[in-house]
Amino acid sequence: MSRVLLVEDDPAVRRGVQLALRHHRHDVCAAATGEEGLRLLASFRPDVVVLDLMLPGIGGLDVCRRIREQDQVPIIMVTARGDDIDVVVGLEAGADDYVVKPVRARVLEARIRAVLRRISAPPPGTGRPRAEEHGELTIDRSGLVVTLRGAPVALAPSELRLLLTLSASPGQVLSRQQLLEAVWEHGYHGDVRLVDACVKRLRGKLGELSGDPRYIETVRGFGYRFCSR
């Protein structure tokens, strides 16, 4: 049974999502505000956070950023907005995935299971006992630990899985759609903005926002490749 922290201000939506997730055997703790959600984060210790974007008081984006400052728990953003900018800003704030309201319980439950699988099951090509060294970057696939210049790098599950997927085949270009399917388990009609936002966050954590990325290169018109130099 996974623990789900639901942060949703609409009582009817909150109740409906709670019932649906409990029906799927999730242990659900619900908060009506961002402040309450942040308080419950430490005591409930969720496996995943389902976070509404439009909240009174502290908004969903700020809640997402504050969670990321202290925890790498998967975050699924729930938004009534489908506009590009809102989705991109939410993903760049640290969300791992998103669903658009009205929330369909079956879709949300599938997304929750997908992010939880990212934590428990490393992608193909992992499991080698020895850590890989790529310049100043070390990737321990069996321990799921990444260090940069000897210091641990705190990566959210989607960021870690993206790095593991790309670095499993250095030099090979993977399209956004291939990455979307490998990392997020989204089908053919998935949203490639997830990939771009996650790459941006990952580059930031690897200290390569200068426009000359050291490890993750953009191949214009195709996708991304990992460079082991």
N, C-alpha and C positions, 0 to 999 in steps of 0.2 A: 504494500500500500504506500503510495507516494503522498507526501504532504504538499498541499497547494495553498499558497497564500493568495487570496483573491482580494484585490483592492478595487472597489466599485461603489460609486456613490448612489446610483439608482437602486432603491430598495427592491423593486420588482425584478430588475435584471440580476441583482446580487442573489436574490432568493432563487431565481430560476437556474442560474449557473451553478449555485451551490448544490441544489438538488440533483442536477444532471451529473455533476462530477462525482457526487457521493454515490449516485447510482452506478458509476463506473469504478467504484471502490477506491476513490481518492479520499484522503483525510483533508478536509477543507476548513481553513480558518479565514473568515471574511472580515474585511475592514471597510468602513464607509468613507474614510478620508485618507489622504496621503500621510498625514501625521500618525494616524492610528496604524497604518500599514508599516511605517518605519519602526514604530515601537514594537510591533509584533514580529518583525523580522528576526530580532535577536532571540526572543523567547520561544517562538514557534519553530524556528530553523527549517524553513520550507525547502523542498526539493526544487520547486519552481514557483515563480511569482507570475500571476496573471494580473496585469496592471492596466486600468482604464486610463486613457490619456487625458480626458476632461474631468478633472476633479476640483472640488472647491478647496480653497486654502492653497496648500502646496500642490501645484499641478503635477500631472503624471510625468512630464519630462523631467522636472526637478527631482521627483521621487526616484525616477530611473537613475539619474546621475548620482544621487546620494547613495543609492544601493550599490552602485558600481564603485564608489569610493571605499566601500568596506567589505564587499562581498561579490563573488563571481557566480552567484546562483543564476540559473537561466531565467530570463524575463521574456514573457510573451505580452506584447503591448496590444491592448484592445482599443480600437479607435472608431469613432463614428465618422471620421474623416478619411476619405480615400485619396485626397489630393497628394500629388507627388511630394511636395515640400514637407507636408506633415509626416508622411511615412519616412522620408529620408532623415528628417531631423530626429524622429524617434529612434530610428535604427542607429544613427550616429551617436545618440545619447547613451547607447549601450544595450538596447533591446536585442534579443536574439531572433525574434520572429514577431509577426503581428497578425491579427485577424481584424476584420472590419465588421462593425455592428450592422445589422442585428447578428448577434453571435449564434451560430448553429452549434449545438452541443457536440455533435459528432465531429465537426471540424476542429473545434477547440480541443477535444479529447485526443484527436489524432496528433495535433501539434504538440500537446503536452507529452504524449508518449514518444514522439520523435525527439524532442529536446532531452528527455530522460535517457533515451538510447544513446545519444551523443556522449553522455557522461559515462555510461556503463560499458559501451562497446566501442573500442577504437576502430578506425576505418581499416579497410584491407591494407596489407603491407606493414601493419604494426605488429608489435610483439617481439621484436628483436631484442635480445638482452642487453646489447651494448648501446650506449648513447652515441648519437651522431654529432659530429662537430662540423659546423659550417662557418668557418672564420670565428667570429666572436660569439656565435650563436650555437648553443648545444641543445639538442632535442633528445630526450629520453623517452622513447616510445612505450616501453614497457611500464615505466613509472609515471608516464604522462606529465613529465616535468620539463619546462623550458627555462633555460637560463641565458642571459645575455651579459657577456663580460663577467661571468661568475655569479651574477645576481639573478634570483628567480624572477620570472616575468608572470604576473598574474593575468591569466587569460580566461575569459568566459568560455563556456563549453563550445559555442559555435566558432569562436576565434581559434581555440585549440584544435578543433577538428579540421578547420580550414587549413591551418598551418600543417597539420599532419598529412592531410590529403595532398596538398601542393608539394610538400617536401618529400613525399614518398617516391616521386618521379622527377628529380631535378632536371631542369631543361625542357621538360615536356609542357607544351601549352595545353591548358585545360580551358574549355569554354565556360562562360558563365553558367550556361545551362547544365553542363557536366558537373560543375561545382555545386550548383543548386540541388541537383539530385543526390550527389554524394554526401553533402554536408547537411542539408536541410530535409532531404528525402521528399522534396516537392516534385510534383509531376511535370509534365510538359508545359503546362501553363503557369508555372511558378513565376514569382516576381524576382527578376535578376537584380533589383535594387538591393535585395538582401545581401547579395554577394559584394557589390560595390561598397556598401556601407561597412560590411564586416572587414573587407580588405583595408579600408581607410583606418578603422579602429586598430586593426592588427599592425599596420605600418606605424601608427603612432606609438604603440607599445614597444615596437622594435626600434624606435627612434629614427624612422626614416620618412619624415614628412618634408624633406627638403626639396623634393622634386626629382631626386636621383636615388630611387630606392635601391638598397643593397641586396635585398633578398627576394622581394616579390615584385616582379616586373610586369607592367601592363603591355600586352601585345595588342595594339590598337586594332579594333575590328574583330578580335578573336576572343581574348580572355586574359588569363594570367599564367605566369610560370615562375617556379622557384629557381633561384640561382644559387648554386653552391660554389662560391668563389673563395 
